[in-house]
Amino acid sequence: MSEFKFTARDDGGAVIDGSLDAANQAEALEIISSNGFVPLTLNDKAVKSPSSSSGGGASHRRRGRGAAVKEKTKKEKAPSAKAAVKAAAKSKGKEDGKGALQMEIKLPAGMTRVKPKELMVLTRQMATLVNAGLPLVRSLEVLEKQTKNTVLKSALYEMVDSIKSGSTFAESLTQHPKIFDKLYVNMVRAGELGGVLDKVLLSLSEFMEKLQKIKGKVVSAMVYPAVVMSMATLILIFLMIFIIPQFEKIFTDVLGENSELPPLTVLVIGISGFMMSKWWLIIAVVVGSVILFRVMAATTGGRKIVDKLKLKLPMFGSLIVKSSISRMTRTLGTLMDSGVPVLQALTIVRETSGNVVLADAINSVHDSVKEGENMAPPMDATKLFPPMVISMVEVGEETGELPDMLMRIADNYEEEVDNAVNALTSIIEPVMIVALAFIVGTIVIALFLPLIKLITGLDGG
């Protein structure tokens, strides 16, 4: 008997490390498979999967002569699954005279998706490994061992198996559309055809890094006012529900129920009474508005209206336009520089634009280019792109340096977005403070007007 160390994958896709005693490798593989697991490595050597792994670990469900292992909820079932595996291995050992199967289950720590930053790091590491001369399959195996995201680890494992079966790298990426979008797949395909996969991967990682940077700036610019507005709303609710009713009681006790209050005070007390008596109606209106907005945004016509409103928002509209143009030109320039045909590149940009209005504009440019026209005239006809963008695209087409010119446009607008975010945050802060001070000040004045009237009356008496 010899001891064999192995890694395997269970029905749920979890990676398992363990060791077992067997006479030879074939017997060790039989023990692992009979317990319902897919062997990945044995003594640090990769095990060739007997069938396609495109279905994740679920397509390799095997049942041994021992106990079947099922994992309904990984966090809840981890101890029982581990015990069942050991019991099954011991049972098989008694029947066949083989050693017990000992293993440790590595369960995913709440990872259900691949974050853009994780994909960006993976792409950069892949570019480094391929550029260093390491074969693609070996590079993917190295990355699969070191990545901690179980979803990405499973995808890399399946990609290795797919490439070993004769598929191209781009074809293996298409099996995971939730991780690798059309932009990623088409750039990799162009890199494979041109023999510059390492350069394309490096360009792709830089593109993703800059895209995340500009997205982060836009989000940060919108988070600040949202937080300030939320705090202001909570303060107003507190005043309306807890403070104003106390003052109303004081006014009734001191001035009497039939006393005439100033109009501003009556208005504020009325709003407070409505909020306290009709709170359920306010919540229903807010929830209904959110649901209506989501339903409308899910339709084609509604999404177009919402996206058009986004571009016309005060202060934020120009920021969204600039960030959208930066994203579009960088994506288009990166694709064309990687060797993707212009029509295919425009199609990808249209599908990844994230804004229906911009997608329609790109679609009109695509149709015009398909008919043999240059890109600049249809872009000008959409009335969406600034004159500077049109001029730079026109110069790029005339000089044959359109990809480089598109990247320059993206850099320029990325800098403008940065400046706009800084200006916006510096403007929003005083505006929010003044608005909040005005509202709270109005409430305070409304509450003190009857007191001033009372004091004046006492002085006169």
N, C-alpha and C positions, 0 to 999 in steps of 0.2 A: 504493500500500500504506500502511496505517495500523497503528499498534501498539495492541493491545487488552489491557488488564489484566483478569484474571478470577479467580474462585474456582470450584472444582468439587468434586464428591464422587466417590470411586472406588467399586468394587464392595464393598469392606470398610467403607465409611462414613467413610474418612479424608478430611479437608479438604485441598484442593490450591490453592495460590496460583501464578499464573504469568502469562505474557504471550505474545502471538503476533502475527504480521503477517498481515493479511488485507485484502481490498478493502473489505469492509463487515461489519456486525454479523452478518448471516445467514451469511456465509461463515465468520466466526469461530466461531459456534455449531456449524456443521457440522464444523469441524476438531476442536473439543473433543469432540463427541458421537461422532465416528467413531473416536476413540481410546479409547472405552469409559468415558467419564466423564459425570457429570450436571452441567451448568452451573448454578451458583447465582447468581452476579452477573457482569456484564460492564460494565467501566468504572464500578464501584460502583453499578450499577443491578440490581435483582433480576430474575432470569429466571424466568418462570412455567413450572413443571414441566408437561409435557404429560400426565402421568398421575399418579394418586395415589401418594404416597410413603410409604404406611403400612408398607411392607416395609423401610424403612431405606435404603440405597443399593443393596441387592441386587436390588430389583425393577426397577431401571433399567439392567440390564446390556446394554450395546450393544457390538457388535464392528465396528470400522472396517475399511477396506481395508488398513490397516497391520497391526501386530502387536497381538495381544490381551494385555492386562496382567492378570496373576493375582497375588494376594497371599495365599499360604497362611499364612505367619507374618510379621506386619508387621515385627518387629525383624530377622528374618533376611533378608527379601526386599526391604527398603526400597531398597538400592542397585541391585539388579537391576531392580526395578520402575521406578525412576527412569530407568535406562538404556534400558529397553524403551520407555518413553513417548517419550523423545527420538528413539530409532531409528524408532519408528512415525511420529512427526511429520516427521522428515527424509524418510522414504520417501514420505509423502503429499505433501510439498513438492516432491519431484522429479517425482512423477506429475502433480500439478495445477499446479505452478508457484507454490505458496504458501509462505509463510515457515515457518520451523521453530517448533515449539511448545516453549516453555521453561517449566518449572514446578518448584515445590518442594513436596514432600509433607510435610505436618504429621502426624506419626504420634502416636497417643495414648500418653501416658507412663504406661502401666500402669493407666489408668482404665477399669474395667469396670463400675462401679456409681456411683450417685449417693448421696453421704453425706447424712444428715439436715441437717447444718449447711449444706451447699451448697443444698439445697432450701429451707431457711429463709431464707437470704440472697436467693435468687432470688425468693421470694414477697414479701419485704419490698421489694425493688427494683421488682417488678412493681406492687405497691400504690402506691408513690411515683410511678411513671410514669403509671399510670392516673388517679391523683388529680390529677396536674398537667395533665390534659386531653389527654394523648397517646392516640391511638387504640390499641386493643388489639393489632392486627396490627403496628403500628409499634413498640409496646412490646416485643413478643416478638422482633421483628427486632433491636432494639437489644440485648436481653439475649442473643440467640443469638450476636451478634458478640463480645460481651465475655466470655462464659463460656469457661472452659478445659477443662471436663469434656466429652470428646467424646460420651459417651452422652447427656448433657443437651443438648448443642449439636444433635445429630442429632434428638432429640425435639422441641426448639423449632422446628427447621426444618420438620419434618413437621406440627407443630401449625399453623404459619403457613399452610402449603399447604392443610391441612384446613379452616381457617377461611375462607380465600379461596374454597374450593370450596363454601361455604355451610353448613358445620357450626358449631355453637355452640362456645364455649370449653370447656364441660363435656364435650361430645361428643368434642372433640379430646383431652382429658385421658384419657378412657376407653381410648384406643388405646395408652396406656402405663401399664398397671396396676402394673408393677414400680417405677415412679417415683412415681406419684400414686395413693394408696390411695382407698378408698371415702369416707373422711372428707373428704379434699381435694376429690374430685369433687362430692360432694353439697353442700358448703359453697359451692363456686363456682357450682353450678347455682342454689342459693337466691339467691346474690348477683346473678346475671344476671337472674333473674325479678323480684327486688325492685328492680333498678336501683341497687344499692349494692355493686357488685363491688369497688371500691377499699377500702371499709370491711371487707368480708368478708376480702379478702386480707390486710389489715393485722391483723385479728383472728386469722386463721389463722397468720400469721408469729409473732405473740406467743404463741399457743397452742403452736406447735412449739418456740419458744425455752424456754418454761417446762417443757415436757415433757422436753426434752433436759437441762435443768438438774436436774430431780428424778431423772431416770434416771442422770445422772452421779454424783449424791450416793449413790444406792443402790449403784452399781457400785464407787465408791471405798470405801464402807464394807465391801464384801466382798473387795476386792483385798488390803487390808492383812493380814487374817488368813490369806488364801491364801498370800501371800508368806512370812509368818512360819512357817506350817506347812511349806511347801516347804523352807525353810532348815533347820528343825528336823529334817525327815526326812533331808535330805542329811547332816547332822551325825551322826545316829544310824547311818545306813548306813556312814559312814566309821569310826565307832567299832567297829561290829560286824564289819566286814570286815578292817580293817587293825590296829586297836589290840588288841582282845580276843584274837585268835589269838597275838599276841606274848606277852601275859601268860600265856596257856595254856601256851605252850612253856616259859616261865620256871618256872611251877608244876611242870611235869613234870620239868624238869631239877633243880630244887632239892629239891622235896618227894617226888619219885618218882611213878611211874605209878599205883601203888596207894594213894596217899595220899588221905585223906578230906578233901574240900573243903566249905566252908559251903554250905548249900542255895541261898542267893541267888547265890553264885558259880557253882554248877553250873547253875542256871537260865539265867543270862546267857550262859555258855559254850555251853550247849545251843542257845539261840536263835541265837547267832553261827554255830555249826556248821550249823544248819539253813539259814540264809540263804546260806551259802557253797556248800553241797552241793545245795540245792533252789532256787537262784535262778531257774531256768527256770519252776518251778512258781509261784513268787510273781508273776513277770511275767505268766504265763498267767492267773492268777486276777485280777490287776488289769485286764488287757486284756479278759478275758471279762466282768468286772463292768461295765466301761464300755460294751461292746457290748450287753450285756443291758439296761442302763439305757436306752440309746438306742433299742433295739428296743421296749422296754416303753413308752417315752415317745411312740413313733410311733403306738401304738394308742390308741383312744378311752378304753378302760377304764384302760390303763396311764397315760395322760396325766392322767387324773382323779386317780389315786392319787398321782402325782408332785406335781401342783399342790396337792393337799390336804396333803401332807407339807411342802411349802414354806411354807404358811400356818401350820404348827404347829411350825416350827423354833424352837429356843430362841434368844432374842435377835433373830434375823433374821426370825422369823415376823411379829411385830407391825410391823416395818419394811416388809415386803412388803405386808401388809394396808393400811397407811396410804398407801403409794405407789400401790397399786392403786385405792384409793378416790379419791385425789387425781386420778389420771389419768381415772378413769371420770366423776367429777362435772365435771371441767373439759371433757372431750370432750362430754358431754351438754349442759352449759350453753352451750358455744360453738356447737354445732349448733342448739339451740333459739333462741338469740339471733340466729342468722343467718337464721332463718325456716324451718328444716327441721322438718317435722311430728314430733310427739313419738314416734309409733310408728316412723317411719323412723329417727329419731335413736337410739332404743333398739336397733334392729336393727344400726345401724352400731357403736354402743358395744359391743354383744355380740360382734360379729365382730372388733373391734380390742382386746378386753380383754386378750388374752395369757394368760389363766388360765381353765381349763375350769370350775373351781368358781365363779368370779365370773361367767363367761358363763352358766352355768345359773341363777344367781340373777337376772341381768338378764333372761333369757328368761322366767322366771316373772313378773317385773314387767311385761314386755311383754304377756304373755297376759292379765294382770289388767287392765291399762290398756285393752287391746283390747276387753274386755268392759264397759268403762265405769267401772271403779273408779279411785280415786286411786292415786298412786304410792307413798305412804308405807306403807299397810297391807301390801302384798305385800313391800316391802323389809324390813319388820319381821319378817315371817313367815320369811324366809330365814335369820334368826339370824346373818347375816354382817356386817350394817352396825351400827355403834355407835348407841346411843340418841340421841346428839347429832345424827348425820346424819339419822335418822328425823324428829326434831323440826324441824330446819331445813327439810327437804323439805316437811313438813306445813304449816309456816308459809308457805313459798313458794307452795304450791298455794292456800292460803286467801287470800293477798293478791294472787295473780296475778303474783308476781315470782319465779317458780321459776327461770328462767335466772340471774338475779342471785344468788339464794340458793345455787344450785349452784356458781357461781364463788366465792362466799364460803367454802363448804365446802372447795373445792379449795385456796384460799389458806391456810385454816387448817391443813389436813392437810399442805400443802407445808411450812409452818413447823414442824409437828410432826415431819415427816421430817427436816428440817434439824437439829432439836434431838436427835432420836433417833440420827442419824448421828454427831453430835459426842459424845454420851454413849457410844455403842457403841465408837467408836474409843478413847475414854479408858479404857473398861473392858477392852477386848480386850487392850491392850498389857500391863498387869500380869498378867492371867490367863495369857497366852501365856508370859511370862517365867517365872512361877512353875511352870507345867507343864513347860517345857523344863528348868528348873533341877532339878525333882524327878526327871525321867527321867535326865538326865545324872548327877545326884548319886547315884541308885540304882546306876548302872553303875560309878561310881567307887568307891563303898563295896563293891560286890561284888568288885571287883578288888583292893582293899586288905585285905579281911578275911583272906585266906590269908597275906598278908605280916605282918599283925598277929599272927596265930597263930604264925607262924614265929619272929618276934622274941620273943614271949612265951616260946616253948619254949626259945630260946637263953638268955634271961635266967634261966629256971628251972634250966637245965643249969649 
